[in-house]
Each structure stands twice: as C-alpha cells, then as structure tokens.
Amino acid sequence: MAISHVLSVIAILCTLWAVAMIVLITNDLRRRGHNTPWPLIGFRFFRNASLYREITLKEEGRVGPLFNAFVIPINLAWILALIALATR
C-alpha cells in the first residue's frame, strides 16, 4: 500500500474522531442551555467549539477536554490530507 493511501486513511480516521467530538461538544452545550438544531450542526461546528471553549474557560478556569480532542485531530487531518496529496 502506498504511503499516500495510508496517510489518507489516517486523515479520514482523524476526521471521524473530530466529528464525534463536535457531536459531544454540541450535546454538552445543549445541556448547558445552548441549543443547536441538528440540521445546522455542520454549519456551526466552529461556532460550537469556540462557544464550548469560552464557557468552560469561564466556569472551570481552563478549556474543557472536548475542545482539544476536537482541535488536534481536525488539524492533523488537514495536514495528513495535504501530505497525502503531495506524495501522490
């Protein structure tokens, strides 16, 4: 298997992880009183992530764990996808 295929698979897995984390972030925001309609989650995921960051920073004095669990894999997915395209 070529390195570009391996990197593409890892990028897809990172993207799926980030999607799972944004669903958890949206659920956490819903419990805190900030509702997002399910059809609009795809359009508001960056807004929800930053809102989650702000709320947890105010409440706990540090950023909540779901924020980093979203930011790291989504950025890693972009980087891996670009490297996979470059190595093709």
C-alpha positions as CSV (number, residue, x, y, z in Angstrom):
1,M,0.0,0.0,0.0
2,A,1.3,3.4,-0.9
3,I,2.2,6.0,1.7
4,S,-0.4,8.4,0.3
5,H,-3.1,5.7,0.9
6,V,-2.0,5.2,4.5
7,L,-2.0,8.9,5.1
8,S,-5.4,9.3,3.6
9,V,-6.9,6.5,5.8
10,I,-5.4,8.1,8.9
11,A,-6.8,11.5,7.8
12,I,-10.2,10.0,7.4
13,L,-10.0,8.4,10.9
14,C,-8.9,11.8,12.4
15,T,-11.9,13.5,10.6
16,L,-14.3,10.9,12.1
17,W,-12.8,11.4,15.5
18,A,-13.3,15.2,15.2
19,V,-16.9,14.7,14.0
20,A,-17.6,12.5,17.1
21,M,-16.1,15.2,19.3
22,I,-18.2,18.0,17.8
23,V,-21.3,15.9,18.4
24,L,-20.2,15.6,22.1
25,I,-19.5,19.3,22.3
26,T,-22.9,20.1,20.8
27,N,-24.5,17.7,23.4
28,D,-22.6,19.4,26.2
29,L,-23.7,22.8,25.0
30,R,-27.3,21.6,24.8
31,R,-27.1,20.5,28.5
32,R,-25.8,24.0,29.3
33,G,-28.8,25.7,27.5
34,H,-27.3,26.5,24.1
35,N,-29.3,24.6,21.6
36,T,-28.1,23.9,18.0
37,P,-30.7,22.3,15.6
38,W,-29.3,19.0,14.3
39,P,-29.5,20.0,10.6
40,L,-27.3,23.0,11.4
41,I,-24.5,21.2,13.2
42,G,-22.4,21.0,10.1
43,F,-22.6,24.8,9.6
44,R,-22.0,25.7,13.2
45,F,-19.3,23.3,14.4
46,F,-16.6,26.0,14.6
47,R,-19.0,28.3,16.5
48,N,-20.0,25.5,18.9
49,A,-16.3,24.6,19.5
50,S,-15.4,28.3,20.3
51,L,-18.5,28.7,22.5
52,Y,-17.6,25.5,24.4
53,R,-14.1,26.8,24.9
54,E,-15.4,30.2,26.2
55,I,-18.0,28.6,28.5
56,T,-15.6,26.0,30.0
57,L,-12.9,28.6,30.4
58,K,-15.2,30.8,32.4
59,E,-16.7,28.0,34.5
60,E,-13.6,25.9,35.2
61,G,-10.7,28.3,34.6
62,R,-9.4,26.0,31.8
63,V,-10.5,24.8,28.5
64,G,-12.7,21.7,28.5
65,P,-11.2,18.4,27.3
66,L,-13.5,18.0,24.3
67,F,-12.1,21.2,22.7
68,N,-8.6,19.8,22.4
69,A,-10.0,16.4,21.5
70,F,-11.6,18.2,18.5
71,V,-8.9,20.7,17.5
72,I,-5.9,18.3,17.4
73,P,-7.5,15.6,15.1
74,I,-9.1,18.1,12.7
75,N,-5.8,19.9,12.2
76,L,-4.0,16.6,11.9
77,A,-6.5,15.5,9.3
78,W,-5.8,18.7,7.2
79,I,-2.0,18.2,7.5
80,L,-2.2,14.5,6.6
81,A,-4.5,15.1,3.7
82,L,-2.2,17.7,2.2
83,I,0.8,15.4,2.7
84,A,-1.1,12.6,1.0
85,L,-1.9,14.8,-1.9
86,A,1.7,15.9,-2.2
87,T,3.1,12.4,-2.2
88,R,0.8,11.2,-4.9
